[in-house]
Amino acid sequence: AQGHLERGLSKMRFDLTAIAALTSFLIIGTSGAECEVSCEEEFPKCVNFKGCESCLEELQTAGSMLVNKGGCTVGCDPTMTMTDLCPTTTPPPPTPTAPSPTPPSPTPPTGGPTDMELCTSANRGDCWCGSNGVDTYIMYPDVFQRCLHTYLPPGASETNPAPVLISVSGYGTHGMSATSNIVKAAEYYGFAAMSIGATGQGDGAGGFGLEFPNGGVANPSVYKSCGAEDSREWAYIETVLDFIKNDPSLDESKVYLEGFSQNSMFAAYIAVCWADRIAGLWQGGSGLAKTFHTPIVPGKQAQCSFDAYDMNGNTCCETDFCNECTWWPLYPRTCEHKLVDCIAAYTNDNIACGSDWYMYEAMVAEGNDARLLSFPVPEGGGGGHQNPQNQYAWMTGCLGIVDSCSAECEVSFGQCVDDYVGSSSDAFAACEANISALGGCVAGCAPTLAMLSKSEEPVATLSEGKFGTASDLPAHSGTAPQPACQSAFGDFTVAPSNSCTPPEGSGAKAGIMEECPAIDGM
């Protein structure tokens, strides 16, 4: 803990201007004015780490990192350059005013509860307490505060426990409200929604506040680092999973994770290290980063260790390349604990396309159930570094969080979409909103692959012929077809990087991984 404290204190940066700006925003609205030049310049950096949806939402949110760092006026209209980067998504309506978080102090708070405690105005610290059906819990697993936001759907009980979807975000406390899209999805499909995030330090790439294990180094000798000493988040994750286990209205056998971009890399860390307690995960806009391979993730992970990037920034490839690295965040060897991994990216996502294929191949090699969804660029433009449209329908449908819709429903739903006048993604949303009126459909059933493909049609590669709770789809054997990425990917000798040029003689660490332990009776 002392080492984490010293490291956290040495890296904490406090922008007094940003804190003053945060406290000065009393009303969140729409300015009607075009975003500033500084905002336009900061916007691509935000998108690289978080994706279009999150950054467009930050434009509407007082105190967000984009508003503070980019000097964006809350509610400003995106410039043409910004809309070219995120062409299919318009800014969401302003975020409802929430209680302003307590600005962090130079010394991390100590002496808080070590177990989860219900959030109140007296103890909330940097967490925002939930309301209107959302409960927030706080804890101090290490020297930094952590929050857990929870929503339980109607009908969840000891005799009818709800499956759980945990949303991961290392870019703040990841507050959740009754109007959040994940809560709306949870209420409709009947799963419990939870979100985890960080407070305080933000010492990772792009201000990411959750600590990846082992300083960002994974190789055949240390292919996954899953101990309490490897990350300050270990106790946090353990406590969250114990919280689920100890609540009889939650189904601990059906716990899923979701994240986008770097958040989904952290979701992969949790899923692999706690594979005995996690059923599956959704990786949007990411996969597995490989050393000496493109694509290069924005924080240079897999090419540089955490410390090397912290010291050298974007020049770390040239000055301190990680010859001890092979993958990031880890290699997905889960032994007897099988995971479902839904891996989704657009072919014009230059951060993720290619890494999705790497993760699919690694998951399959380790006996996991991988489901690769490679989305072509939508007609008229769009795609890029973001989740597919109707993202929670894709997550619920692919992972099988609840039972899939029937074959009869699949037919009537397809007809509904075909008869709709408008975009395919809008048609999907409209038909799902009216699904109980369609033949053979039950409201809240998880959309099948055929139904979801009416919204956007990806190239789907299913390692075991499963999608959701359906298990009769064509299974792919052997190496998966590579996604048709707009940017070439692969070994640097085949697909070199313009942003990472390591010294001659550099490369990924090779070696033989330790075998899975033998299982009694096998």
N, C-alpha and C positions, 0 to 999 in steps of 0.2 A: 504493500500500500504506500509506503514511504517513497519507493521509486516512482510509482505512478504520480504521487503528489508532486515530487520535484520536477518530473517531466511535464506534468500538466501546467504547473506554475511557470515553467520556463517558456512555454509555448503560448500562454494566454495573451491575447492582444485585445485591448479594449479601445474602441473607437468612441471617444466622448461625444463627438459630433453626432454619431449614429444614435447613441443613447438619448441625447437631447432631442433629436428628431423623433425618436420613438415616443417620448412623453408629450411631444407637442401635437401629435395627431389626435384630435378629439373626434373628428367626423371622417369616415371613410366614404368617399364619393367618386364621381367621375369628373375629371377636369375638363374634358372636351378639347384640350390642347394636345398637340403632338409631343411625343416623348422627347426628352433632351438628347443632345448628341452624346453626352456621357452615358446616358441610359442605353442608347442604341449600341454603344461600344461594349458595355457590360453584358448586354442581353445574350450574345452568342456564348459567352463564358458560362453563364447560368444554364443555358440550354445544353451545353456539352456535358454538364454534370447532372442536371436534374430533369431535362426534357422540356418540351414545349408546354405541356399542360401546367406543370408546377410553376414555370417562370411567368406564364401569362397570369396565373393566379397571384403570384407575388406582385405583379404590377398593380393589383387591386388592393393590396394588403399593407396597411401602415405598419412600419417597423420591420418589414421583410428584408432579407439580405440584399435583394436586388434593388429595392427602394433606397436602402441605406448606402450601399456600396456604389450603386450606379447613379445616385442623385436623381432617381426617377420621381416625378410627381405622381402621387397615388391616383390611379384612374386615367393616366395619360393615354392617348391613342397611339398604338404602335406605328412606327414609321414603316415606309415601304420595305426597307432593308430587313426590319424585324418580321414583317408579315411574309416576306419571301422565305425566311427561315422557317416559319411556322404558318404555312399558308392556309391550312384547312381548319384551323382552330381560332375562333374569335375569343377575345377576353371574356372570362366568366363574369357574372354579376358580382358587384362588390361583396367582399366577405363581411358577414354581420360583425358589428363591433363586439369585441371580446374584452374582458378585463386585461389591462396592460400588464405584461409580465414584470416582475421585479427585476430591474437591471442588475446584472451580475456584479458582484463585488470583487476586488482584486484577489481576495482570499476565498477559495471555495468553501461553501458552507459545510460545517461538520456538526456532529452530534444529533443528526436526524435519525429517523427510524431505520433499522437495518432490514425489517420486513415491511411488506406493503401496508400502508396506512391510508385510509380514505382521505382524499384531498379536501381541505377546508380553506377558508380565507385566512385562517391563522397559520396554517402550516404549509401552504402551497409553494412557497419559495418561487422558483422559476417556472413551475408547472401552471397551466391553466386548468382550473377545476371544471369538469364537465357538468352539464345540466340537461333537463328535459330528456331523461332516459339514458344519458351518458354519464358513467361514473368514472372518476379519475382517482388513481392511487399513486402514492409517492413513496420513495425509498432512497436510501443512501448506501448502495452496495459497496462503494469504495469511497473516494473523497468527493465525488460529484453526485449531484442529485439525479435521479431518473424517475420517469413518469410512466404509468400504464393507463391508457384510456380504454374503457370497455363499454360495449353495448350488448344487451341480451335481448333477443327477439321475443315477441309475444309467444306464449305457449311453451317456452323452454322450461323444463322441470326435471326432477329426478327420474321420473318415468319416461320423459321425452327429452333427453339431453341434446343440446344443440352442437353441431360441429363448429369449429372455430377457425376464423381467418385472421391472422396477425399481419398487419401492415407495418413495414419497416421504413423509417426515415431517420437518417443521421443528421439532417439539416434542421435541427430544432426539436422542440418537444413533441411535434407531430400531434397537435391537439385535434380533437374530434368533436363534432357537434351533431345535433339531430338533423341538420341539413346537409351534412357531409355525404358525398356520393357513396362511400363505403357503408354508411349507416342506412341509407336508402336501400342499397343492395341487400344488406343483411336483413332488413325488415321484410323485403319482398321474397328473398329466397329462403329465409329462415335459418341463417347461421349467426353465430355470435361474432361480432367484430371487435378487434382489439388493435391498438396501435402503440408502437414503442418508438422512442426517440431519445435525443440527447439534450442536455443543458450545459451551458458553460463554455467548455474549452474550444470546441471546433478546431482541433489541431490536425485533422486529416486533410487530404486533398480536397480543395474546393470548400473548405470549412466543415467537412464531415466530422461529426462529433462522436460517433461510435468507433471504438478501437478494434481494428482487425487484428488477428492473432499473429504472434511471432514476428512483429515488425515488418509484416508484408512479405516474408520469405517462406516459400514452400518448394520442396524438391523431393526426389525419391527417398532421401533419408528422413526428411520431416515433411511428409506429404499433407498432413493435417495436424494442427496444433490445437488440441481440445481440452487443455487443462486450465485450472484456475489461475496459474501463473502466466498464461499465454496472452490473456486479454483482461482488461479491467471490467469488461462486460460479462464475464463468466457468471458471477453471482447474480447479476441482473437477469440474465436469461434463465438461469436455474429457478429464480424466484417467480418469474412469470409463468414458467411451465408448471411449477408446484401450485401456483394459484389456480391454474386450470384443473390440475389433478384433484385439488381439494374442494372444487365446486361441483356438486353432484348434478347440477343443471347443465354442465358442459361435458361434451364427449371427448375425453382425453385420447381416444384412439383415432380421432379425426381432426387433427390440428394441422393447419396449412399456413404457409407463409406467402407473402407477396411483396414485391418491391420493384422499383424501376431503376435502371442504370446502376450506380454505385450502391443504391439501397438493395437491389436484388443480389448484388455480390455478397452483401452482408447477410441477406436471407439465405444464400447458399452456405455460408459459414455455419449459420445456426442449424440448417437442415442436415448437413453432413455430420457435424459434431454431436448433434442430438437426434440422430437418425432413428433411435429407438423410441423417440417421443414425437416425431414429426411424420406425417403421412405424405406430404408433398409440398411443392413450391411452384410459384409462378415467377419466372425471370423475364421481365420486360426490358428490352433495350440493353441486354448484356448476355453473358454466357460464362466462358472461362478464358481468362487472359493467359497467353503463353509467352514465355521468354523467347526473345529473338524472332518473334512472329508479329505480323500485323493481323488485325488492327491494333493500334496503340490506344489504350484508354487515357483519358485526359490527365490523370494523376501519375502517369508513367508506371503504374503498378505492373509487376512481373518483369519490368525492365530495370527498375530501381527499388531499393528497399525504402521503407518509410523514412528512415533517417537520412538516406542519400537525397531523397526528393525534398525533404524538409530543409536540408542544408544548401542544395544546389538548384532547386526548382526544375524548370524545364530543360536545364543543361545537364541533368544528372546522368543521362545516357552517355554523354561524352566524357564526363568527369569521374563518374563513380558507378559504372554499369554493374548490375548484379549478376555476376557469374555464378553465384550460389543459388540463383532462382531458376525455377522451371515453370511454375504456374502461379496464378493468383486468382482468388484468395487461398485456394487449397485444391487438392485433387480429391474427387468425390468417391473415394473408396469407403463404402458403408457396410461391407461384409454381409452378414445375414439380414441386415435391416434394409429392405428395399424402399426406395423413394420413387414418387412420381415427380417428374420435372417437366413442366410446360415452359418451353423456351421460345420467346416471340421477338421478332425484330423485322423491321422493314429493310428491303434490299438497298435502299438509299440511306440507311443509317450507318454512316462511316465510322461510328464509334463501336457499334455492336455487331454489324453484319460480318460473319466469319467467326467471331467468338461464340456465337450461338451454335455453330456447327462443331466447334471444338468441344463445347460442353456436352452436346448430344453424343458425340463419339465417346467421350470419357464416361458419361453416365451409362451408356450401353455396355461398354467394356467391363464395367463393374457390376453388371447384372441389374441395373436400375431400369425403371420404365420411363423412357424419355419420349417426349412428344414435341417435335420441332415444327414451329409454325413460321414459315418464311413469307412475309407479306410483300407483294409487289407494290410499286409506287402507284397510288390511286390515280385513276383518270382525272386529268385536270390539275395534277400536282398534289403535294402533301407527303404524308409519310414522314420519313426522317427519324429523328431521335425522339420517339414518343410511343406510347402504348397504342394498340389498335383502337378504333372507335368501339363504343359499347364494351369498354374494357372489363367491367366486372361481370358481364355476361360471359365473356371469353374465359375469365379466371374460373368462375363457378362451373361453366360447362366443361372446360378442359380437365380441371382437377377432379371433377365429380364430387364437389363439396356436398351437394344434395343429389337425389336421384335424377337421372336424365329424363327428358320428355319422351313420350311414347312415339312409336313409328307412325301412328295415325296422326298425332299432333304434328310431327315433322312434315307430313304432307300438307295438312291444312294451313300450317304456318307459312310454308313455302308459297302457297297460292296467295295468301294474304300479302306477302311482300311483293310478289309479282304484280299484283293488282294496284299497288300503292303508287301514287304519283309523287315522285321526289327522289332524293338520293337513297342509295341502298342502305346506308347506315341509319338514316332517319326512318326508312321503311321498317327496318328491323325493330327499332325502338318503339315505333307506333304499334306494330303488331304484337310485340311482347306486352305492351301496356294494356292491350285488349285480348290477351291470350285466352282468358277464361271463356270467351265467346266463340273460340275456334274448336272445331271438332276434335275430340280426343285429347284436349289439352287441359292441364291443371295449372292454375296460377302458382308460380314459384318453382316449377320444374326447371332443371338445368338444361339450357339449350344444347342440342346435339351439334356435332360438327357440321352436318348438312344445313341446319338452321343458322348457325353462326356464319357460315360461308355465304349466306344471303346478305350479310352486312359487308364483309370483305372476304375475299377468297384467297387464302394463303396456300402455298405448297406445304401440305401437311405430311410429315414423315413420322409414323408411329412405330416404335420399336417392338411393341407387343400387340398391335392392332386394337388398342384400347383408347377410348376418349370418353371422359366422364365415367359413368357407370356402364357404358356400352363396351362390349369386348369382342364384337364380331366384325370389326373393320379390318381392312387389309394390313397385315403386319409386314414391316420392312426388314429384310435380313441383309447382313453385310454392311459395308460402308454406306452411309447416307449420301444422297445426292447433295452436292455443295450448293448453297444458296447463290442465286444470281446477283451477287453484290455489285453495286456500281463501282466500288473501289476494290482492286485486287487484294487478296489476303493470302497469307502463308508465311513460310520461312523468309527471313530477310534476303536470302540469296535469290529468291524467286519474286518476292513482293516487298522490296525495300521500303523503309519509312522515311518520309521527309522530316519527321519531327524527332526521330531517335536514331542517331548514328554512333553506335558504340565503337570503341577502339578496335583495331584489327586484332583478331584472335579471340574476341569475345564470343560468348555463346551460352546456351542454356546448360545447366548442370544435368548430367546424365547419371544413371545409377539403377539399382534394382530395389524395388520397394519390398518392405516386409510383407509376408503373406498374412492373410486373415487367419486368426486363430481357429483351430479345429473346433467343430461343434459336437458335443457329446451325442453319440448315436449315429453319427454320419461318417 
